[in-house]
Amino acid sequence: MPMVGSTSVFTTAEASARLQQAVHAKAVNFHAMYSSVLGGIVTDPAFMVLPLDDHMVHRGHAVFDTAMIVNGKLYQLDAHLERLLRSAEMARLQLPHTPEQLRQIIIDTAAASRQREASVRYWLSAGPGGFGLAPGECVSSSFYVMIFRAQPEPERSYTEGVKVVTSTVPIKPPFFARVKSTNYLPNALVIMEAKNHGADNGIFIDHRGMVGESSNMNVACVTHNRVLWHPTFDTILTGITVQRVLQLAQRLVEQGDLRAIKVADLPVAEARGC
Ligand SMILES: Cc1ncc(COP(=O)(O)O)c(C=O)c1O
């Protein structure tokens, strides 16, 4: 194996063998990946890789979304796909395939994974082509799908609830909060800050002292007089889960368990009192 200085230079065969050796223990949770660069699906984690020249990698010019396989079925895939397409439009990304083809690729990758319970994440990117900033250099936009087992929520989250803290990390400006782009640095900092304080997650607060959202989920509260109160969606991501919660909660209003559902600015002081 030739060396340059103290660093190895691999042949194609050696590099392929190295990719196989580099598969870590946690890759048992990675079940299948579709890559438009490969033009198909792989189930060997060694080949679940991206080209470094993809603008998603070096510029963050990409959007994504996550759905779930629950009991062998893709739950609310269409709602998640619609949000991906809205995000793609906001990020001015070209689609590499028609929406119907993208949907079919997601379904095919889920089927190839042979999983009945899993996370389904997919990314649309400006694509590979160089290391500049403007996407004009990209040869084609790219699409990736990953079927994986997410770390399960601890049992105590369901029995005792989760502990959240308000975050000092600046909230994203409304436009960037509403597009689900791959720029999740603020979101990662929110959860890290929360863990440092012994909490499970943190909540973005806007400059007016209103509740925004958590690092990767929406936040609502039920007030003492039984009003389910959620912030408006003008400055945060429109979560598919909470949309469904708001829909189902109508039944609780009809049954008299809730007095009302309110979607309006939610002051932190109000939420703390819930
Ligand atoms: C910032 C942010 N807010 C809210 C959500 C909740 O969205 P959903 O319910 O569609 O998963 C997510 C998760 O995707 C998120 O990343």
The ligand as an SDF file (V2000), in Angstrom:
LIG
                    3D

 16 16  0  0  0  0  0  0  0  0999 V2000
  -37.7920   21.7020   14.6250 C   0  0  0  0  0  0  0  0  0  0  0  0
  -38.9120   20.7030   14.6140 C   0  0  0  0  0  0  0  0  0  0  0  0
  -40.1240   21.0870   15.0570 N   0  0  0  0  0  0  0  0  0  0  0  0
  -41.1630   20.2250   15.0820 C   0  0  0  0  0  0  0  0  0  0  0  0
  -41.0150   18.9180   14.6380 C   0  0  0  0  0  0  0  0  0  0  0  0
  -42.1880   17.9810   14.6880 C   0  0  0  0  0  0  0  0  0  0  0  0
  -42.5700   17.6140   13.3980 O   0  0  0  0  0  0  0  0  0  0  0  0
  -43.3500   16.2590   13.1360 P   0  0  0  0  0  0  0  0  0  0  0  0
  -44.4500   16.1680   14.1050 O   0  0  0  0  0  0  0  0  0  0  0  0
  -43.8160   16.3950   11.7420 O   0  0  0  0  0  0  0  0  0  0  0  0
  -42.3690   15.1580   13.3060 O   0  0  0  0  0  0  0  0  0  0  0  0
  -39.7730   18.4850   14.1680 C   0  0  0  0  0  0  0  0  0  0  0  0
  -39.5800   17.1150   13.7150 C   0  0  0  0  0  0  0  0  0  0  0  0
  -39.4590   16.8660   12.5730 O   0  0  0  0  0  0  0  0  0  0  0  0
  -38.6890   19.3920   14.1490 C   0  0  0  0  0  0  0  0  0  0  0  0
  -37.4780   19.0180   13.7180 O   0  0  0  0  0  0  0  0  0  0  0  0
  1  2  1  0
  2  3  1  0
  2 15  2  0
  3  4  2  0
  4  5  1  0
  5  6  1  0
  5 12  2  0
  6  7  1  0
  7  8  1  0
  8  9  2  0
  8 10  1  0
  8 11  1  0
 12 13  1  0
 12 15  1  0
 13 14  2  0
 15 16  1  0
M  END
$$$$
